[in-house]
Amino acid sequence: MTETRATGGSMPGEDPNVLSRLVRARQIGPRAVSALRNDLARDSGLGYGYLGIGAIVVGSFLFLHGLATFVVDVFGDTPDEATGLRAVAWVLLIIAFVGSCLLARRYHGRIPAVAFTSATVLLALGLLVETFANVGTPEPILHSPTIFGVGATLLALVGARPARQLILADGVFAVIIAAMVVSGFSSDDFAPGPTVQLAATALLPPLLGAVIVRSFGTLVQMELDRSVVESTLLAPRFAFGMRASDELARLDLDAEHILDGVASGSIELPLDPELAAAASSIATELRLLLVAGRNDTWLHHAIEESEILGPVVTLTDPRALAGLLEPSEREGLLSAVWLLVANSARVQPTLHIRIGPQNVEADGIAPDRIGFPVALTVDGVPRRRIDPAVWPALDRVGHHSEMVSGASMTIVTTVRTVAQQAAA
């Protein structure tokens, strides 16, 4: 029951804050943390769902606008062979649009790649059929309402497929529409204003929709990653991270199966060579895991378990002094690290954190306190582009100074903490 409360949605009276839920789950165990991360991923999927529904609604209006334009043209002109071809083009577009929306509903907002490819082919065929029907007209694009259907269908799919695929498909149709525009240049009745407006109305909505969905996805992943990272702030000085805890849980389960078998008599002693080798492997992995994690602090786990910090941040802390930081100091240091790395949009910086060596203060004012430096060396980001919020965050850690050398900058912060904490 306790695990359900920590890993599921917020219960009455509980704080629904993501960080609070992660901290509670981490205190319970690795399975609770993993379950909570899955819950948070599903919660973010709701945002994609709402974006997808909005895109389908707007796309439907755009699609109906193009279809209404076609119907008005049919009733206004004498039906001929070209009218039949246009009707075939709209049938293909209707199949692509309605089929894509139904599949998106069937697969909870995501459609298979094969279905998306098929819809794209139907859209291209519909546009080419109407283009063929308009051969000989002064400006083919002004007589091609199917481009609204193409843009509407792509807009309706912005939440169903990755943004890069939507942008690629939109680019392909842009080439076809550009060819239609060029074919009307030689006409005496060429109207650049309506032509550009028509092309933009068809191509811009799916492009903007794809960019919005992609930006939303990036924002969600960044916030989730930061919440997971900040859940390490209340960890003890030496602790296992989520990945190591999952590995420990697996080894514990494997060992438990063998011990239960021996206790129940289903496994006879002495163990057969194969089972003995498996037990020896479990013991070896357990020893290696315990030895490898004996000096890992909260900062080590925060960097290692982050998809954003892990690739660009390195940590040198041989004495595990980061574990001596108080919660407010940890929060300030982690906020500064995050701002230095994750908020650099134009370039991808690298950050090296070096903590130590420890020095004992012998002044008469605070004989019970020790100090050690925390040096942050940033490469690839000029000082003028560093987020100003970095400095107040570092003020919570201690007094800091800056040194600039070429394209790198080193920020050294002096930490003061209680000597008894260090002894503990």
C-alpha positions as CSV (number, residue, x, y, z in Angstrom):
1,M,0.0,0.0,0.0
2,T,2.8,2.4,0.8
3,E,4.5,1.8,-2.5
4,T,1.2,2.5,-4.3
5,R,0.9,5.8,-2.6
6,A,4.5,6.8,-3.6
7,T,4.4,5.7,-7.2
8,G,0.9,6.5,-8.3
9,G,-1.0,9.8,-8.6
10,S,-1.1,12.2,-5.7
11,M,-3.4,11.1,-2.9
12,P,-5.7,13.5,-1.0
13,G,-3.6,15.8,1.2
14,E,-0.4,14.9,-0.5
15,D,1.9,17.4,-2.3
16,P,1.6,16.7,-6.1
17,N,5.0,18.3,-6.7
18,V,7.1,16.1,-9.0
19,L,10.2,16.6,-6.9
20,S,8.4,15.7,-3.6
21,R,7.0,12.5,-5.2
22,L,10.4,11.5,-6.5
23,V,12.1,12.1,-3.1
24,R,9.4,9.9,-1.3
25,A,9.8,7.2,-4.0
26,R,13.6,7.2,-3.7
27,Q,13.3,6.7,0.1
28,I,11.1,3.7,-0.5
29,G,13.3,1.9,-3.0
30,P,14.4,1.6,-6.7
31,R,11.1,-0.1,-7.8
32,A,9.1,2.8,-6.5
33,V,11.4,5.3,-8.3
34,S,11.1,3.4,-11.6
35,A,7.4,3.2,-11.3
36,L,7.1,6.9,-10.6
37,R,9.3,7.8,-13.5
38,N,6.9,5.7,-15.7
39,D,4.0,7.5,-14.2
40,L,5.5,10.9,-14.9
41,A,6.2,9.9,-18.5
42,R,2.6,8.9,-18.9
43,D,1.5,12.2,-17.4
44,S,3.6,14.1,-20.0
45,G,1.9,11.9,-22.6
46,L,-1.4,13.6,-21.7
47,G,0.1,16.9,-22.8
48,Y,0.9,15.3,-26.2
49,G,-2.6,14.0,-26.3
50,Y,-4.1,17.4,-25.8
51,L,-1.8,19.0,-28.4
52,G,-2.8,16.2,-30.8
53,I,-6.5,16.8,-30.2
54,G,-6.1,20.5,-30.8
55,A,-4.1,19.9,-34.0
56,I,-6.9,17.5,-35.3
57,V,-9.6,20.1,-34.6
58,V,-7.7,22.9,-36.3
59,G,-6.7,20.5,-39.2
60,S,-10.4,19.6,-39.6
61,F,-11.4,23.2,-40.1
62,L,-8.6,23.6,-42.6
63,F,-9.6,20.4,-44.4
64,L,-13.3,21.4,-44.5
65,H,-12.3,24.8,-45.9
66,G,-10.5,23.1,-48.8
67,L,-13.3,20.6,-49.4
68,A,-15.9,23.4,-49.4
69,T,-13.8,25.3,-51.9
70,F,-13.8,22.2,-54.2
71,V,-17.6,21.8,-53.8
72,V,-18.3,25.4,-54.7
73,D,-16.0,25.1,-57.8
74,V,-17.9,22.0,-58.9
75,F,-21.3,23.7,-58.6
76,G,-20.0,26.8,-60.3
77,D,-18.4,25.1,-63.3
78,T,-19.7,22.6,-65.9
79,P,-18.6,19.1,-64.9
80,D,-15.9,17.7,-67.1
81,E,-13.1,15.2,-67.0
82,A,-11.0,17.5,-64.9
83,T,-13.8,17.6,-62.3
84,G,-13.7,13.8,-62.0
85,L,-9.9,13.8,-61.5
86,R,-10.4,16.4,-58.7
87,A,-13.0,14.3,-57.1
88,V,-10.6,11.3,-57.1
89,A,-7.9,13.5,-55.6
90,W,-10.3,14.5,-52.7
91,V,-11.3,10.9,-52.2
92,L,-7.6,10.0,-51.6
93,L,-7.2,13.0,-49.2
94,I,-10.3,12.0,-47.3
95,I,-9.0,8.4,-46.9
96,A,-5.7,9.7,-45.7
97,F,-7.2,12.3,-43.2
98,V,-9.9,10.2,-41.7
99,G,-7.8,7.0,-41.6
100,S,-4.9,8.8,-39.9
101,C,-7.3,10.3,-37.2
102,L,-8.9,7.0,-36.5
103,L,-5.5,5.2,-36.2
104,A,-4.3,8.0,-33.9
105,R,-7.3,7.3,-31.7
106,R,-6.8,3.6,-31.9
107,Y,-3.1,3.8,-30.9
108,H,-3.6,6.5,-28.2
109,G,-2.2,9.4,-30.1
110,R,0.6,7.7,-32.0
111,I,0.3,6.0,-35.4
112,P,2.6,3.3,-36.8
113,A,5.3,4.4,-39.3
114,V,3.7,2.3,-42.0
115,A,0.4,4.1,-41.6
116,F,2.1,7.5,-41.7
117,T,4.0,6.5,-44.9
118,S,0.8,5.3,-46.5
119,A,-1.0,8.5,-45.6
120,T,1.8,10.6,-47.0
121,V,1.7,8.6,-50.3
122,L,-2.0,9.1,-50.6
123,L,-1.6,12.9,-50.0
124,A,1.1,13.0,-52.7
125,L,-1.1,11.1,-55.1
126,G,-4.0,13.3,-54.5
127,L,-2.0,16.5,-55.0
128,L,-0.4,15.1,-58.2
129,V,-3.8,14.0,-59.6
130,E,-5.3,17.5,-59.1
131,T,-2.1,19.0,-60.6
132,F,-2.6,16.8,-63.6
133,A,-6.2,17.9,-63.8
134,N,-5.1,21.6,-63.8
135,V,-2.7,21.2,-66.7
136,G,-3.3,24.1,-69.1
137,T,-4.8,26.5,-66.5
138,P,-3.0,29.9,-66.1
139,E,-2.2,29.4,-62.4
140,P,-2.6,25.8,-61.2
141,I,-2.1,26.6,-57.6
142,L,-5.1,28.9,-57.4
143,H,-7.3,26.0,-58.8
144,S,-5.9,23.4,-56.4
145,P,-7.8,23.4,-53.1
146,T,-6.3,20.0,-52.3
147,I,-3.2,21.7,-50.9
148,F,-5.5,22.7,-48.0
149,G,-6.3,19.0,-47.5
150,V,-2.6,18.1,-47.6
151,G,-1.7,20.8,-45.0
152,A,-4.7,19.9,-42.8
153,T,-3.7,16.2,-42.7
154,L,-0.1,16.9,-41.8
155,L,-1.3,19.3,-39.1
156,A,-3.6,16.7,-37.7
157,L,-0.6,14.3,-37.4
158,V,1.8,16.6,-35.6
159,G,1.2,14.8,-32.3
160,A,1.2,11.3,-33.8
161,R,4.7,11.1,-35.4
162,P,8.2,12.7,-34.6
163,A,8.5,16.3,-35.6
164,R,11.4,15.6,-38.0
165,Q,9.2,13.3,-40.1
166,L,6.4,15.9,-40.3
167,I,8.9,18.6,-41.3
168,L,10.4,16.3,-44.0
169,A,6.9,15.5,-45.4
170,D,6.0,19.2,-45.3
171,G,9.3,20.0,-47.2
172,V,8.4,17.4,-49.9
173,F,5.0,19.0,-50.5
174,A,6.6,22.4,-50.4
175,V,8.7,21.4,-53.4
176,I,5.6,20.2,-55.3
177,I,3.7,23.4,-54.5
178,A,6.7,25.5,-55.4
179,A,6.7,23.8,-58.8
180,M,3.0,24.7,-59.2
181,V,3.8,28.3,-58.4
182,V,6.7,28.5,-60.9
183,S,4.5,27.1,-63.6
184,G,2.2,30.2,-63.2
185,F,4.9,32.8,-63.5
186,S,4.5,33.0,-67.3
187,S,0.8,33.7,-67.1
188,D,-0.4,37.3,-67.6
189,D,-2.9,36.8,-64.8
190,F,-0.2,35.8,-62.2
191,A,-1.1,37.2,-58.8
192,P,1.8,36.9,-56.4
193,G,-0.2,37.9,-53.3
194,P,-2.9,35.3,-53.4
195,T,-0.4,32.7,-54.6
196,V,1.9,33.2,-51.7
197,Q,-1.0,33.4,-49.2
198,L,-2.4,30.1,-50.5
199,A,0.9,28.3,-50.3
200,A,1.6,29.7,-46.8
201,T,-1.8,28.7,-45.5
202,A,-1.2,25.1,-46.6
203,L,2.4,24.7,-45.5
204,L,2.9,26.9,-42.4
205,P,0.4,25.3,-40.0
206,P,2.0,21.8,-40.0
207,L,5.4,23.3,-39.8
208,L,4.5,25.5,-36.8
209,G,2.7,22.6,-35.2
210,A,5.7,20.3,-35.5
211,V,8.0,22.9,-34.0
212,I,5.6,23.5,-31.1
213,V,5.2,19.8,-30.3
214,R,9.0,19.3,-30.5
215,S,9.6,22.2,-28.2
216,F,7.0,20.9,-25.8
217,G,8.7,17.5,-25.8
218,T,12.1,19.0,-25.1
219,L,10.7,21.1,-22.2
220,V,8.9,18.1,-20.7
221,Q,12.1,15.9,-20.9
222,M,14.2,18.6,-19.4
223,E,11.9,19.3,-16.5
224,L,11.5,15.5,-15.8
225,D,15.3,15.1,-15.9
226,R,15.8,18.0,-13.5
227,S,13.2,16.7,-11.1
228,V,15.0,13.3,-11.1
229,V,18.3,14.9,-10.5
230,E,17.1,17.1,-7.7
231,S,15.6,14.1,-5.9
232,T,19.2,13.3,-4.9
233,L,19.5,16.4,-2.7
234,L,18.4,14.7,0.5
235,A,20.5,11.5,0.0
236,P,23.0,10.6,2.8
237,R,26.7,11.2,2.2
238,F,27.3,7.7,0.7
239,A,24.4,6.1,-1.1
240,F,23.5,4.0,-4.1
241,G,21.9,5.7,-7.1
242,M,18.7,4.4,-8.8
243,R,20.6,2.4,-11.3
244,A,22.8,0.7,-8.7
245,S,19.8,0.1,-6.5
246,D,18.0,-1.6,-9.4
247,E,21.1,-3.8,-9.9
248,L,21.2,-4.6,-6.2
249,A,17.5,-5.6,-6.2
250,R,18.2,-7.9,-9.2
251,L,21.2,-9.6,-7.5
252,D,19.2,-9.9,-4.2
253,L,16.3,-11.6,-6.1
254,D,18.7,-14.1,-7.8
255,A,20.4,-15.0,-4.5
256,E,17.0,-15.4,-2.9
257,H,15.9,-17.9,-5.4
258,I,19.0,-20.0,-4.8
259,L,18.7,-19.8,-1.0
260,D,15.0,-20.6,-1.1
261,G,15.8,-23.7,-3.2
262,V,18.4,-24.9,-0.7
263,A,16.1,-24.2,2.3
264,S,13.1,-26.1,0.7
265,G,15.3,-29.0,-0.5
266,S,14.6,-28.5,-4.2
267,I,18.3,-27.7,-4.7
268,E,20.6,-30.3,-3.3
269,L,24.0,-29.7,-1.6
270,P,26.6,-29.6,-2.8
271,L,25.5,-27.3,-5.7
272,D,26.0,-28.6,-9.2
273,P,28.8,-26.9,-11.2
274,E,26.4,-24.7,-13.2
275,L,24.5,-23.4,-10.2
276,A,27.7,-22.9,-8.2
277,A,29.1,-20.8,-11.0
278,A,25.9,-18.7,-11.1
279,A,26.1,-18.2,-7.3
280,S,29.7,-17.2,-7.6
281,S,28.9,-14.8,-10.3
282,I,26.2,-13.2,-8.1
283,A,28.6,-12.8,-5.2
284,T,31.3,-11.3,-7.5
285,E,28.9,-8.8,-9.0
286,L,27.7,-7.9,-5.5
287,R,31.2,-7.2,-4.2
288,L,32.1,-5.2,-7.3
289,L,28.9,-3.1,-6.9
290,L,29.5,-2.5,-3.2
291,V,33.2,-1.5,-3.7
292,A,32.4,0.7,-6.7
293,G,29.8,2.7,-4.9
294,R,31.4,3.1,-1.5
295,N,32.6,6.7,-2.3
296,D,29.7,7.8,-4.5
297,T,27.9,10.9,-3.2
298,W,24.6,12.5,-4.2
299,L,26.4,14.7,-6.8
300,H,27.9,11.6,-8.5
301,H,24.5,10.1,-8.8
302,A,22.9,13.4,-9.9
303,I,25.3,13.6,-12.8
304,E,25.3,9.9,-13.7
305,E,21.6,9.6,-13.7
306,S,20.9,12.7,-15.8
307,E,20.5,12.5,-19.5
308,I,21.4,16.1,-19.8
309,L,24.3,16.5,-17.3
310,G,25.8,13.1,-17.8
311,P,27.3,13.5,-21.3
312,V,28.9,16.9,-20.6
313,V,29.8,17.1,-16.9
314,T,32.7,15.3,-15.2
315,L,33.3,15.1,-11.5
316,T,36.6,14.8,-9.6
317,D,35.9,14.2,-5.9
318,P,38.3,11.6,-4.5
319,R,37.4,12.4,-0.8
320,A,33.7,12.4,-1.4
321,L,33.5,15.9,0.1
322,A,30.3,16.8,-1.8
323,G,28.5,14.6,0.6
324,L,29.3,17.1,3.4
325,L,27.3,19.8,1.8
326,E,24.1,20.8,3.6
327,P,20.8,20.6,1.6
328,S,20.7,24.3,0.8
329,E,24.3,24.2,-0.4
330,R,23.6,21.2,-2.5
331,E,20.6,22.9,-4.0
332,G,22.7,26.0,-4.8
333,L,25.5,23.9,-6.4
334,L,23.2,21.8,-8.5
335,S,21.2,24.8,-9.6
336,A,24.5,26.5,-10.8
337,V,25.6,23.3,-12.6
338,W,22.2,23.0,-14.3
339,L,22.2,26.7,-15.4
340,L,25.7,26.4,-16.8
341,V,24.9,23.4,-18.9
342,A,21.2,23.1,-19.7
343,N,20.4,26.7,-20.4
344,S,23.1,27.1,-23.0
345,A,21.0,26.9,-26.2
346,R,23.4,28.0,-28.9
347,V,26.4,25.9,-27.8
348,Q,26.9,22.7,-25.9
349,P,29.4,23.5,-23.1
350,T,31.5,21.1,-21.1
351,L,31.8,21.4,-17.4
352,H,34.4,19.9,-15.0
353,I,33.8,19.9,-11.3
354,R,36.7,19.4,-8.9
355,I,36.1,19.3,-5.2
356,G,38.9,19.4,-2.7
357,P,41.4,19.1,-1.2
358,Q,40.1,19.5,2.3
359,N,41.8,22.0,4.7
360,V,41.3,22.6,8.4
361,E,40.7,26.1,9.7
362,A,42.7,26.9,12.8
363,D,41.4,30.4,13.5
364,G,39.9,31.1,16.9
365,I,36.5,32.1,15.5
366,A,35.4,28.7,14.1
367,P,37.8,26.0,15.2
368,D,35.1,23.3,14.6
369,R,34.7,24.0,10.9
370,I,36.6,22.8,7.8
371,G,36.8,24.2,4.4
372,F,37.3,22.9,0.9
373,P,37.1,24.5,-2.6
374,V,34.6,23.6,-5.3
375,A,36.0,24.5,-8.7
376,L,33.7,24.6,-11.8
377,T,35.6,24.9,-15.1
378,V,33.3,25.7,-18.0
379,D,34.5,25.4,-21.6
380,G,32.6,26.7,-24.6
381,V,30.5,29.4,-23.0
382,P,31.6,33.1,-22.9
383,R,31.0,34.8,-19.5
384,R,28.5,37.2,-21.0
385,R,26.3,34.3,-22.0
386,I,26.2,32.7,-18.6
387,D,22.8,32.9,-16.9
388,P,22.9,35.6,-14.3
389,A,21.1,33.3,-11.9
390,V,24.3,31.2,-11.6
391,W,25.9,33.7,-9.2
392,P,23.0,33.8,-6.6
393,A,22.9,30.0,-6.7
394,L,26.7,29.9,-5.9
395,D,26.3,32.4,-3.1
396,R,24.3,29.8,-1.2
397,V,27.4,27.5,-1.4
398,G,30.0,30.0,-0.3
399,H,32.2,32.8,-1.4
400,H,33.3,32.5,-5.0
401,S,35.8,34.0,-7.4
402,E,36.3,33.8,-11.2
403,M,39.3,33.2,-13.4
404,V,39.1,33.5,-17.2
405,S,41.6,31.8,-19.4
406,G,41.0,31.9,-23.2
407,A,37.7,30.1,-24.0
408,S,37.3,28.6,-20.5
409,M,36.3,30.1,-17.2
410,T,36.9,28.6,-13.7
411,I,34.6,29.5,-10.8
412,V,36.1,28.6,-7.4
413,T,33.7,28.5,-4.4
414,T,35.0,28.0,-0.9
415,V,32.7,25.8,1.2
416,R,32.6,25.9,5.0
417,T,31.0,23.0,6.9
418,V,31.1,21.6,10.4
419,A,34.1,19.4,11.2
420,Q,32.0,16.9,13.1
421,Q,30.0,16.3,9.9
422,A,33.2,15.4,8.2
423,A,34.2,13.0,10.9
424,A,30.8,11.3,10.6
